[in-house]
Amino acid sequence: MKTTTLETSTLTHRPDLLAIAELIQPKEKVLDLGCGDGTLLRYLLDTYQITGRGVELSEEGVLACVSKGLSVRQGNLQEGLGDYPNGSFNTVILSQTLPYLDDPAFIIREMLRVGQRVIISFPNWGHWRCRLSLLLTGRTPVAPGLPQTWDAPPRARPLSVRDFGEFCARQQIRITTEIYLQGSRRIPARFDKNLRATTAIFELK
């Protein structure tokens, strides 16, 4: 397998991307939504020889993807999924983009329609530091790993591990894999995960 030093080094600074990559099988067809500069897609192409496509809203991100030789279309996710028929991909990825969605239920249903499975990661506002910050300062806490004030565009909507679990139950979506990170370290999926995890990764079917 071929890997590039640059992409591997970049992924090291994003433990959630490394955890997602470990869930991917060789030769899969992968769609990466909100793919940013294409770091994950490029890594998966080089390492697992996937067939990969991306959707990215920002022109800067699209240009970065094109410079990496990636197949990426520019547009928002609601429009970007409508053109794909059912079961077009083995895996659809949504990394750190969930808090920015206006209609997450619709997007996730569409992801499950076009993909055999879905992988989602997001920062956990249920982490104990967020709770303590709100208690002591009375201000909306900044999510771990997401240094963005409440008013900075694009605006993120806080959610926690518990919020997402209850959302999946309401939507009758099955969670098949749970990965919890505390910084770069994995922690057990036990009763205190919502307090300890800074980032959560879920596989859905």
Z-matrix of the N, CA and C atoms (Angstrom, degrees):
N
C 1 1.458
C 2 1.527 1 110.50
N 3 1.315 2 115.65 1 141.69
C 4 1.448 3 121.10 2 -178.84
C 5 1.519 4 109.77 3 -100.72
N 6 1.314 5 117.04 4 131.55
C 7 1.457 6 120.50 5 172.45
C 8 1.522 7 108.20 6 -130.85
N 9 1.303 8 117.14 7 149.88
C 10 1.450 9 121.06 8 177.11
C 11 1.513 10 108.89 9 -99.84
N 12 1.334 11 115.46 10 138.88
C 13 1.464 12 120.57 11 -178.36
C 14 1.519 13 110.83 12 -60.41
N 15 1.345 14 116.34 13 -38.70
C 16 1.461 15 120.35 14 -177.93
C 17 1.513 16 111.33 15 -63.48
N 18 1.340 17 117.73 16 -48.80
C 19 1.457 18 120.30 17 -177.25
C 20 1.516 19 111.23 18 -67.38
N 21 1.343 20 117.61 19 -40.80
C 22 1.456 21 120.38 20 178.78
C 23 1.520 22 110.77 21 -62.31
N 24 1.347 23 116.59 22 -41.57
C 25 1.459 24 121.00 23 178.53
C 26 1.517 25 111.14 24 -62.82
N 27 1.342 26 116.97 25 -41.63
C 28 1.468 27 120.95 26 179.51
C 29 1.515 28 110.77 27 -64.43
N 30 1.330 29 117.05 28 -42.16
C 31 1.454 30 120.38 29 -179.78
C 32 1.528 31 111.56 30 -65.09
N 33 1.329 32 117.12 31 -29.63
C 34 1.465 33 120.15 32 178.91
C 35 1.524 34 110.93 33 -58.61
N 36 1.330 35 116.86 34 -29.80
C 37 1.458 36 120.71 35 178.97
C 38 1.523 37 112.40 36 -84.46
N 39 1.308 38 117.32 37 -3.24
C 40 1.468 39 122.73 38 175.82
C 41 1.526 40 108.55 39 -127.18
N 42 1.338 41 117.18 40 83.14
C 43 1.467 42 120.07 41 -177.38
C 44 1.522 43 113.43 42 -57.27
N 45 1.344 44 117.15 43 -29.34
C 46 1.465 45 119.13 44 179.18
C 47 1.525 46 111.18 45 -66.34
N 48 1.339 47 116.92 46 -35.71
C 49 1.460 48 119.79 47 178.17
C 50 1.527 49 111.12 48 -68.06
N 51 1.312 50 116.98 49 -38.61
C 52 1.467 51 119.99 50 176.63
C 53 1.527 52 110.60 51 -63.21
N 54 1.329 53 116.41 52 -41.34
C 55 1.466 54 120.12 53 179.23
C 56 1.526 55 110.72 54 -65.18
N 57 1.329 56 116.85 55 -39.76
C 58 1.465 57 120.65 56 176.88
C 59 1.520 58 110.43 57 -63.59
N 60 1.331 59 116.57 58 -44.61
C 61 1.460 60 120.69 59 -178.19
C 62 1.523 61 111.51 60 -58.80
N 63 1.320 62 117.01 61 -34.68
C 64 1.461 63 120.46 62 -179.04
C 65 1.528 64 112.24 63 -68.47
N 66 1.323 65 117.31 64 -17.53
C 67 1.469 66 121.06 65 178.78
C 68 1.532 67 112.36 66 -87.26
N 69 1.325 68 117.37 67 -9.09
C 70 1.458 69 121.90 68 -175.93
C 71 1.526 70 110.72 69 -88.12
N 72 1.327 71 115.66 70 138.71
C 73 1.463 72 121.74 71 177.33
C 74 1.533 73 109.97 72 -99.49
N 75 1.351 74 117.84 73 150.99
C 76 1.462 75 120.33 74 178.61
C 77 1.527 76 111.88 75 -57.28
N 78 1.326 77 114.89 76 145.17
C 79 1.466 78 124.05 77 174.39
C 80 1.533 79 113.89 78 70.99
N 81 1.317 80 118.92 79 9.91
C 82 1.463 81 120.27 80 178.59
C 83 1.531 82 110.92 81 -67.58
N 84 1.326 83 115.18 82 158.41
C 85 1.452 84 121.99 83 167.74
C 86 1.526 85 107.20 84 -96.93
N 87 1.342 86 116.36 85 118.87
C 88 1.465 87 121.53 86 -170.99
C 89 1.522 88 110.01 87 -124.05
N 90 1.331 89 115.49 88 135.12
C 91 1.463 90 122.61 89 172.79
C 92 1.520 91 107.84 90 -115.38
N 93 1.333 92 116.58 91 123.06
C 94 1.464 93 122.17 92 -179.06
C 95 1.523 94 108.52 93 -108.79
N 96 1.329 95 116.30 94 112.12
C 97 1.466 96 122.02 95 -178.11
C 98 1.524 97 110.41 96 -92.74
N 99 1.345 98 115.50 97 132.89
C 100 1.458 99 118.45 98 -173.91
C 101 1.517 100 109.33 99 64.98
N 102 1.324 101 116.12 100 49.63
C 103 1.472 102 121.53 101 -168.03
C 104 1.521 103 113.50 102 -77.39
N 105 1.346 104 117.96 103 -2.59
C 106 1.458 105 119.99 104 176.20
C 107 1.513 106 111.81 105 62.38
N 108 1.334 107 116.02 106 -129.70
C 109 1.468 108 120.31 107 -178.46
C 110 1.525 109 112.96 108 -87.91
N 111 1.343 110 116.60 109 5.64
C 112 1.459 111 120.22 110 175.14
C 113 1.511 112 115.74 111 83.76
N 114 1.325 113 117.03 112 12.97
C 115 1.467 114 119.98 113 -177.44
C 116 1.523 115 112.15 114 -58.22
N 117 1.337 116 116.94 115 -46.57
C 118 1.465 117 119.85 116 -178.14
C 119 1.527 118 111.08 117 -66.89
N 120 1.325 119 117.50 118 -45.86
C 121 1.459 120 120.57 119 -179.53
C 122 1.523 121 111.40 120 -59.26
N 123 1.323 122 116.99 121 -44.91
C 124 1.464 123 120.45 122 -179.36
C 125 1.522 124 111.04 123 -62.17
N 126 1.330 125 115.30 124 -41.05
C 127 1.465 126 120.21 125 178.31
C 128 1.526 127 111.12 126 -63.17
N 129 1.325 128 116.95 127 -44.03
C 130 1.465 129 120.59 128 -179.73
C 131 1.526 130 111.67 129 -66.59
N 132 1.325 131 117.12 130 -37.24
C 133 1.460 132 120.51 131 177.14
C 134 1.524 133 110.90 132 -63.37
N 135 1.331 134 116.17 133 -45.38
C 136 1.465 135 120.42 134 -177.09
C 137 1.519 136 112.48 135 -72.65
N 138 1.332 137 116.80 136 -35.05
C 139 1.459 138 120.69 137 -172.26
C 140 1.523 139 112.98 138 -91.59
N 141 1.326 140 116.92 139 -39.89
C 142 1.462 141 120.84 140 -173.80
C 143 1.532 142 113.48 141 -116.03
N 144 1.338 143 116.53 142 2.75
C 145 1.471 144 121.34 143 179.21
C 146 1.537 145 112.01 144 52.16
N 147 1.321 146 115.51 145 42.06
C 148 1.460 147 120.50 146 177.97
C 149 1.525 148 110.17 147 -72.33
N 150 1.318 149 116.45 148 166.19
C 151 1.456 150 122.61 149 163.35
C 152 1.519 151 105.93 150 -99.37
N 153 1.317 152 117.71 151 111.68
C 154 1.454 153 120.53 152 -170.07
C 155 1.506 154 114.29 153 -121.06
N 156 1.323 155 115.56 154 142.30
C 157 1.455 156 123.02 155 173.17
C 158 1.527 157 108.52 156 -134.59
N 159 1.333 158 115.17 157 156.83
C 160 1.453 159 119.42 158 179.75
C 161 1.512 160 111.90 159 -135.85
N 162 1.335 161 114.75 160 158.64
C 163 1.463 162 122.48 161 171.51
C 164 1.517 163 106.86 162 -127.56
N 165 1.325 164 117.34 163 127.64
C 166 1.456 165 121.54 164 -177.20
C 167 1.520 166 109.32 165 -142.54
N 168 1.330 167 116.37 166 136.38
C 169 1.464 168 121.26 167 -176.62
C 170 1.525 169 112.13 168 -80.85
N 171 1.324 170 117.71 169 -41.72
C 172 1.463 171 120.42 170 -172.72
C 173 1.523 172 111.38 171 -77.73
N 174 1.325 173 114.74 172 139.63
C 175 1.466 174 119.95 173 177.64
C 176 1.521 175 110.76 174 -64.64
N 177 1.324 176 116.42 175 -36.90
C 178 1.459 177 120.95 176 178.62
C 179 1.531 178 111.31 177 -60.24
N 180 1.344 179 115.48 178 -43.79
C 181 1.453 180 119.38 179 179.06
C 182 1.518 181 112.33 180 -65.79
N 183 1.335 182 116.60 181 -41.27
C 184 1.465 183 120.63 182 179.63
C 185 1.529 184 110.47 183 -62.17
N 186 1.315 185 116.88 184 -44.29
C 187 1.464 186 120.88 185 179.83
C 188 1.530 187 110.94 186 -63.04
N 189 1.335 188 116.15 187 -38.83
C 190 1.465 189 119.48 188 177.92
C 191 1.524 190 110.86 189 -64.73
N 192 1.343 191 115.87 190 -39.49
C 193 1.470 192 120.07 191 178.14
C 194 1.526 193 111.33 192 -64.74
N 195 1.331 194 115.95 193 -44.53
C 196 1.465 195 120.22 194 179.88
C 197 1.526 196 110.43 195 -61.09
N 198 1.336 197 116.70 196 -38.93
C 199 1.472 198 120.02 197 178.61
C 200 1.518 199 111.96 198 -64.73
N 201 1.335 200 116.85 199 -21.19
C 202 1.460 201 121.47 200 176.87
C 203 1.531 202 111.82 201 -92.15
N 204 1.318 203 116.76 202 2.59
C 205 1.453 204 120.46 203 179.00
C 206 1.515 205 114.06 204 77.90
N 207 1.335 206 117.19 205 28.72
C 208 1.461 207 121.37 206 -175.54
C 209 1.524 208 111.24 207 -99.75
N 210 1.321 209 115.41 208 152.90
C 211 1.467 210 122.28 209 176.16
C 212 1.525 211 108.08 210 -92.11
N 213 1.334 212 116.08 211 103.53
C 214 1.465 213 121.58 212 -174.76
C 215 1.518 214 109.09 213 -135.64
N 216 1.333 215 116.26 214 138.75
C 217 1.455 216 121.21 215 174.69
C 218 1.517 217 109.41 216 -110.55
N 219 1.323 218 116.01 217 145.75
C 220 1.463 219 120.85 218 179.14
C 221 1.512 220 109.80 219 -92.73
N 222 1.322 221 116.43 220 133.86
C 223 1.450 222 121.09 221 177.67
C 224 1.507 223 111.00 222 159.71
N 225 1.344 224 115.99 223 170.41
C 226 1.459 225 119.08 224 177.20
C 227 1.524 226 109.41 225 -82.14
N 228 1.319 227 115.55 226 163.21
C 229 1.461 228 120.03 227 -171.24
C 230 1.520 229 112.40 228 -69.89
N 231 1.324 230 117.75 229 -33.23
C 232 1.464 231 119.59 230 -179.49
C 233 1.523 232 111.23 231 -62.98
N 234 1.326 233 116.40 232 -37.89
C 235 1.458 234 120.39 233 178.50
C 236 1.525 235 110.74 234 -81.56
N 237 1.334 236 116.65 235 -33.83
C 238 1.452 237 120.98 236 -172.13
C 239 1.517 238 115.25 237 -70.16
N 240 1.332 239 117.77 238 -21.37
C 241 1.463 240 120.24 239 -177.40
C 242 1.524 241 113.09 240 -93.31
N 243 1.321 242 116.72 241 -20.65
C 244 1.455 243 120.17 242 -173.84
C 245 1.516 244 114.59 243 -63.13
N 246 1.333 245 117.17 244 -25.42
C 247 1.461 246 120.76 245 -176.70
C 248 1.521 247 113.70 246 -82.09
N 249 1.325 248 117.21 247 -9.93
C 250 1.462 249 119.74 248 -176.59
C 251 1.528 250 110.59 249 -94.39
N 252 1.330 251 117.45 250 131.91
C 253 1.473 252 120.13 251 176.79
C 254 1.519 253 111.70 252 -72.80
N 255 1.309 254 116.39 253 167.92
C 256 1.469 255 122.40 254 179.75
C 257 1.529 256 110.51 255 -57.13
N 258 1.332 257 115.07 256 138.33
C 259 1.459 258 120.78 257 174.11
C 260 1.517 259 114.76 258 64.60
N 261 1.339 260 117.12 259 31.13
C 262 1.462 261 120.10 260 -178.28
C 263 1.528 262 112.79 261 -71.02
N 264 1.329 263 116.98 262 -25.34
C 265 1.456 264 120.84 263 -173.59
C 266 1.531 265 110.87 264 -130.15
N 267 1.333 266 115.12 265 152.95
C 268 1.461 267 119.37 266 171.44
C 269 1.522 268 110.65 267 -71.49
N 270 1.351 269 115.48 268 -42.41
C 271 1.462 270 120.26 269 -175.39
C 272 1.522 271 110.34 270 -138.20
N 273 1.331 272 116.05 271 135.86
C 274 1.463 273 121.97 272 172.72
C 275 1.529 274 107.44 273 -116.89
N 276 1.327 275 116.43 274 128.59
C 277 1.464 276 122.29 275 -173.87
C 278 1.523 277 110.28 276 -111.92
N 279 1.321 278 115.92 277 137.82
C 280 1.463 279 122.99 278 173.53
C 281 1.527 280 106.75 279 -132.77
N 282 1.320 281 116.39 280 97.62
C 283 1.466 282 120.73 281 -173.41
C 284 1.526 283 111.15 282 -105.36
N 285 1.335 284 116.58 283 116.84
C 286 1.464 285 124.47 284 175.14
C 287 1.532 286 113.07 285 60.84
N 288 1.326 287 117.60 286 20.71
C 289 1.459 288 121.61 287 -177.83
C 290 1.521 289 112.29 288 -109.08
N 291 1.318 290 117.86 289 -18.44
C 292 1.459 291 122.11 290 -176.00
C 293 1.529 292 113.35 291 -52.88
N 294 1.346 293 121.15 292 -42.78
C 295 1.468 294 119.61 293 -178.19
C 296 1.525 295 114.15 294 -62.81
N 297 1.333 296 118.25 295 -16.29
C 298 1.462 297 121.44 296 -176.01
C 299 1.529 298 113.15 297 -96.28
N 300 1.325 299 117.48 298 -2.26
C 301 1.459 300 120.33 299 -175.85
C 302 1.534 301 111.33 300 -81.01
N 303 1.323 302 116.42 301 137.44
C 304 1.456 303 120.87 302 176.48
C 305 1.525 304 111.81 303 -76.45
N 306 1.334 305 116.40 304 -32.73
C 307 1.462 306 120.91 305 -177.54
C 308 1.534 307 108.85 306 -134.96
N 309 1.330 308 117.29 307 75.54
C 310 1.470 309 119.44 308 -175.48
C 311 1.521 310 113.87 309 -61.25
N 312 1.336 311 117.42 310 -34.10
C 313 1.467 312 119.47 311 -179.29
C 314 1.526 313 110.65 312 -62.41
N 315 1.318 314 116.71 313 -43.37
C 316 1.464 315 120.69 314 179.75
C 317 1.522 316 110.65 315 -64.52
N 318 1.330 317 117.06 316 -46.71
C 319 1.470 318 120.78 317 -177.91
C 320 1.516 319 111.09 318 -62.49
N 321 1.318 320 117.36 319 -44.54
C 322 1.463 321 119.87 320 -177.99
C 323 1.526 322 110.76 321 -67.62
N 324 1.335 323 117.66 322 -37.85
C 325 1.466 324 119.20 323 175.04
C 326 1.528 325 111.17 324 -61.70
N 327 1.329 326 116.40 325 -40.76
C 328 1.455 327 120.51 326 177.49
C 329 1.532 328 111.49 327 -65.99
N 330 1.313 329 116.68 328 -38.22
C 331 1.468 330 120.59 329 176.61
C 332 1.525 331 110.78 330 -61.65
N 333 1.324 332 115.80 331 -42.71
C 334 1.461 333 120.11 332 179.42
C 335 1.530 334 111.40 333 -70.27
N 336 1.318 335 116.63 334 -24.64
C 337 1.463 336 119.75 335 176.56
C 338 1.520 337 111.70 336 -72.29
N 339 1.335 338 116.40 337 -45.48
C 340 1.472 339 119.45 338 -175.19
C 341 1.520 340 112.59 339 -86.92
N 342 1.330 341 117.60 340 -13.20
C 343 1.465 342 120.61 341 -179.05
C 344 1.517 343 112.23 342 -123.09
N 345 1.326 344 115.96 343 152.23
C 346 1.461 345 120.62 344 175.88
C 347 1.525 346 110.93 345 -72.77
N 348 1.323 347 115.95 346 -25.82
C 349 1.467 348 120.94 347 175.02
C 350 1.516 349 108.08 348 -151.85
N 351 1.329 350 114.99 349 163.77
C 352 1.462 351 122.44 350 -178.08
C 353 1.523 352 108.62 351 -128.42
N 354 1.333 353 116.21 352 138.90
C 355 1.466 354 121.16 353 174.38
C 356 1.522 355 107.75 354 -121.07
N 357 1.336 356 115.71 355 125.77
C 358 1.465 357 121.87 356 -176.81
C 359 1.520 358 109.29 357 -127.59
N 360 1.330 359 116.86 358 135.66
C 361 1.464 360 120.76 359 171.33
C 362 1.523 361 108.97 360 -127.12
N 363 1.342 362 115.38 361 149.10
C 364 1.465 363 119.84 362 178.43
C 365 1.526 364 109.52 363 -158.86
N 366 1.353 365 116.58 364 154.68
C 367 1.460 366 120.15 365 174.90
C 368 1.527 367 110.05 366 -72.62
N 369 1.312 368 116.63 367 146.13
C 370 1.463 369 122.13 368 -174.38
C 371 1.525 370 111.44 369 -101.80
N 372 1.329 371 115.70 370 107.42
C 373 1.467 372 120.16 371 176.91
C 374 1.531 373 111.40 372 -74.64
N 375 1.324 374 118.11 373 -5.01
C 376 1.455 375 119.97 374 176.09
C 377 1.517 376 113.54 375 -82.99
N 378 1.341 377 117.07 376 -3.39
C 379 1.463 378 121.69 377 179.68
C 380 1.530 379 110.97 378 -57.50
N 381 1.322 380 115.56 379 147.80
C 382 1.458 381 119.24 380 -172.88
C 383 1.528 382 113.03 381 -61.46
N 384 1.323 383 117.90 382 -30.07
C 385 1.463 384 119.64 383 178.84
C 386 1.536 385 111.08 384 -67.77
N 387 1.322 386 116.80 385 -36.34
C 388 1.473 387 119.97 386 176.19
C 389 1.524 388 110.43 387 -64.47
N 390 1.323 389 115.53 388 -43.51
C 391 1.467 390 119.66 389 -179.88
C 392 1.530 391 110.93 390 -63.38
N 393 1.334 392 116.30 391 -43.35
C 394 1.458 393 120.65 392 -179.04
C 395 1.521 394 110.98 393 -66.79
N 396 1.350 395 116.07 394 -39.93
C 397 1.463 396 120.22 395 179.18
C 398 1.520 397 111.00 396 -61.05
N 399 1.334 398 116.98 397 -43.42
C 400 1.463 399 120.46 398 178.77
C 401 1.526 400 110.88 399 -64.59
N 402 1.331 401 116.68 400 -40.98
C 403 1.456 402 121.42 401 -178.63
C 404 1.526 403 111.44 402 -64.73
N 405 1.342 404 116.69 403 -43.89
C 406 1.457 405 120.66 404 -173.18
C 407 1.520 406 113.50 405 -83.42
N 408 1.343 407 117.15 406 -32.42
C 409 1.462 408 119.53 407 -174.48
C 410 1.521 409 113.33 408 -106.92
N 411 1.346 410 117.36 409 -21.65
C 412 1.453 411 120.23 410 -176.21
C 413 1.515 412 113.38 411 71.76
N 414 1.339 413 116.65 412 13.44
C 415 1.458 414 121.03 413 179.79
C 416 1.523 415 109.90 414 -110.54
N 417 1.330 416 116.01 415 153.27
C 418 1.458 417 120.67 416 176.58
C 419 1.514 418 109.68 417 -59.53
N 420 1.321 419 117.86 418 123.22
C 421 1.461 420 120.19 419 -176.28
C 422 1.522 421 112.44 420 -72.26
N 423 1.322 422 115.29 421 154.50
C 424 1.461 423 122.21 422 173.28
C 425 1.519 424 107.78 423 -89.99
N 426 1.327 425 116.76 424 132.49
C 427 1.462 426 120.66 425 -177.32
C 428 1.522 427 110.72 426 -67.51
N 429 1.338 428 117.65 427 148.94
C 430 1.464 429 120.60 428 176.70
C 431 1.523 430 110.93 429 -58.39
N 432 1.327 431 115.69 430 128.96
C 433 1.452 432 120.01 431 178.18
C 434 1.513 433 114.76 432 76.74
N 435 1.338 434 117.55 433 5.55
C 436 1.459 435 121.17 434 -179.58
C 437 1.528 436 108.03 435 -131.03
N 438 1.335 437 117.66 436 77.57
C 439 1.463 438 121.89 437 -174.84
C 440 1.519 439 112.11 438 -74.43
N 441 1.324 440 115.64 439 74.56
C 442 1.459 441 121.07 440 -175.76
C 443 1.519 442 109.20 441 -136.92
N 444 1.323 443 117.16 442 128.15
C 445 1.453 444 120.82 443 177.10
C 446 1.526 445 109.85 444 -72.55
N 447 1.322 446 116.87 445 162.38
C 448 1.467 447 122.02 446 -173.30
C 449 1.524 448 112.71 447 -61.65
N 450 1.358 449 117.31 448 -26.75
C 451 1.461 450 120.40 449 -174.33
C 452 1.521 451 113.93 450 -97.64
N 453 1.339 452 117.35 451 -3.45
C 454 1.465 453 120.06 452 -176.87
C 455 1.528 454 110.77 453 -77.39
N 456 1.335 455 117.60 454 133.73
C 457 1.465 456 119.35 455 178.46
C 458 1.532 457 110.95 456 -81.19
N 459 1.345 458 118.11 457 151.13
C 460 1.456 459 125.57 458 -12.25
C 461 1.522 460 109.75 459 -71.00
N 462 1.335 461 117.68 460 145.83
C 463 1.456 462 120.74 461 -172.80
C 464 1.517 463 111.38 462 -81.81
N 465 1.320 464 114.88 463 130.39
C 466 1.463 465 121.45 464 178.73
C 467 1.525 466 110.19 465 -91.77
N 468 1.328 467 115.91 466 144.28
C 469 1.466 468 121.70 467 175.42
C 470 1.526 469 107.74 468 -103.18
N 471 1.320 470 117.54 469 118.46
C 472 1.468 471 120.01 470 -176.42
C 473 1.515 472 112.00 471 -60.51
N 474 1.330 473 115.76 472 139.70
C 475 1.463 474 120.91 473 171.09
C 476 1.515 475 108.54 474 -148.63
N 477 1.313 476 115.49 475 159.30
C 478 1.456 477 121.28 476 -177.63
C 479 1.519 478 110.14 477 -121.30
N 480 1.314 479 115.23 478 172.06
C 481 1.467 480 121.21 479 176.00
C 482 1.519 481 110.26 480 -57.32
N 483 1.319 482 116.54 481 -42.80
C 484 1.464 483 120.18 482 179.81
C 485 1.523 484 111.44 483 -65.04
N 486 1.341 485 116.43 484 -42.22
C 487 1.462 486 120.13 485 177.16
C 488 1.523 487 111.01 486 -54.99
N 489 1.330 488 115.94 487 -46.65
C 490 1.457 489 119.47 488 -175.19
C 491 1.529 490 111.31 489 -69.44
N 492 1.319 491 116.74 490 -38.70
C 493 1.459 492 119.66 491 177.32
C 494 1.520 493 111.92 492 -60.70
N 495 1.337 494 116.38 493 -42.57
C 496 1.461 495 120.64 494 178.65
C 497 1.532 496 111.39 495 -68.99
N 498 1.326 497 116.25 496 -35.92
C 499 1.466 498 120.72 497 175.89
C 500 1.528 499 110.68 498 -60.08
N 501 1.324 500 117.01 499 -47.29
C 502 1.467 501 120.60 500 -179.52
C 503 1.535 502 111.10 501 -62.82
N 504 1.323 503 116.51 502 -38.13
C 505 1.464 504 119.76 503 178.35
C 506 1.532 505 110.81 504 -63.94
N 507 1.333 506 116.84 505 -42.51
C 508 1.469 507 120.43 506 179.28
C 509 1.525 508 111.61 507 -65.42
N 510 1.326 509 115.98 508 -37.59
C 511 1.462 510 120.94 509 -177.67
C 512 1.529 511 112.39 510 -85.95
N 513 1.333 512 116.87 511 -0.12
C 514 1.467 513 122.63 512 -178.72
C 515 1.537 514 111.12 513 57.47
N 516 1.328 515 114.40 514 43.39
C 517 1.459 516 122.38 515 176.44
C 518 1.521 517 108.20 516 -102.68
N 519 1.319 518 116.36 517 131.62
C 520 1.463 519 121.02 518 -176.37
C 521 1.527 520 110.59 519 -89.83
N 522 1.327 521 116.09 520 124.71
C 523 1.460 522 122.14 521 173.86
C 524 1.527 523 107.67 522 -88.82
N 525 1.342 524 116.71 523 118.14
C 526 1.464 525 120.51 524 -176.60
C 527 1.519 526 112.97 525 -101.99
N 528 1.327 527 117.18 526 -23.66
C 529 1.466 528 121.03 527 178.73
C 530 1.517 529 109.21 528 -142.74
N 531 1.325 530 116.90 529 137.53
C 532 1.460 531 122.72 530 175.43
C 533 1.518 532 108.89 531 -125.97
N 534 1.328 533 116.76 532 129.03
C 535 1.467 534 122.13 533 175.03
C 536 1.521 535 107.59 534 -127.86
N 537 1.320 536 116.28 535 130.07
C 538 1.461 537 120.58 536 -179.65
C 539 1.520 538 109.60 537 -122.02
N 540 1.334 539 115.08 538 132.79
C 541 1.461 540 121.57 539 -179.65
C 542 1.520 541 109.86 540 -116.08
N 543 1.311 542 114.35 541 140.70
C 544 1.466 543 121.65 542 169.58
C 545 1.516 544 105.27 543 -115.72
N 546 1.332 545 116.04 544 94.74
C 547 1.460 546 119.65 545 -167.75
C 548 1.520 547 108.59 546 70.02
N 549 1.315 548 116.42 547 -119.60
C 550 1.468 549 120.39 548 178.24
C 551 1.527 550 111.96 549 -100.84
N 552 1.327 551 117.33 550 0.26
C 553 1.467 552 121.54 551 -174.34
C 554 1.521 553 110.78 552 -101.58
N 555 1.319 554 115.78 553 135.29
C 556 1.461 555 120.05 554 176.82
C 557 1.524 556 110.11 555 -78.14
N 558 1.331 557 114.69 556 142.36
C 559 1.455 558 120.26 557 178.02
C 560 1.525 559 108.51 558 -124.55
N 561 1.328 560 117.63 559 156.83
C 562 1.467 561 120.37 560 -177.66
C 563 1.526 562 112.16 561 -65.33
N 564 1.327 563 115.25 562 149.72
C 565 1.468 564 121.56 563 176.21
C 566 1.522 565 108.94 564 -85.23
N 567 1.327 566 115.92 565 73.04
C 568 1.457 567 120.51 566 -177.07
C 569 1.526 568 110.24 567 -118.02
N 570 1.323 569 117.44 568 -169.17
C 571 1.466 570 122.28 569 -169.48
C 572 1.528 571 113.51 570 -60.69
N 573 1.354 572 118.20 571 -27.73
C 574 1.465 573 120.76 572 -176.10
C 575 1.529 574 113.11 573 -99.54
N 576 1.322 575 117.46 574 17.26
C 577 1.467 576 120.75 575 -176.22
C 578 1.529 577 111.88 576 -60.32
N 579 1.334 578 117.82 577 -35.52
C 580 1.464 579 120.78 578 -178.66
C 581 1.526 580 111.87 579 -68.82
N 582 1.317 581 117.19 580 -24.87
C 583 1.458 582 121.90 581 176.58
C 584 1.517 583 112.44 582 -82.33
N 585 1.331 584 117.16 583 -34.78
C 586 1.460 585 121.52 584 -169.08
C 587 1.518 586 114.76 585 -98.82
N 588 1.332 587 118.08 586 -27.58
C 589 1.461 588 120.66 587 -173.81
C 590 1.529 589 111.71 588 -77.76
N 591 1.319 590 116.55 589 133.28
C 592 1.456 591 121.00 590 172.11
C 593 1.530 592 110.82 591 -90.89
N 594 1.339 593 116.41 592 -27.66
C 595 1.462 594 121.89 593 179.80
C 596 1.524 595 109.02 594 -139.51
N 597 1.330 596 115.95 595 141.88
C 598 1.457 597 120.91 596 177.57
C 599 1.528 598 109.89 597 -121.71
N 600 1.337 599 115.74 598 141.98
C 601 1.469 600 122.17 599 175.10
C 602 1.514 601 107.71 600 -126.32
N 603 1.339 602 116.45 601 127.87
C 604 1.462 603 121.78 602 -179.67
C 605 1.514 604 110.29 603 -124.31
N 606 1.333 605 115.46 604 139.24
C 607 1.461 606 121.78 605 168.12
C 608 1.511 607 107.44 606 -103.71
N 609 1.336 608 116.15 607 129.39
C 610 1.463 609 121.63 608 -176.13
C 611 1.521 610 110.29 609 -121.38
N 612 1.330 611 113.86 610 149.91
C 613 1.469 612 120.04 611 174.51
C 614 1.523 613 108.59 612 -141.70
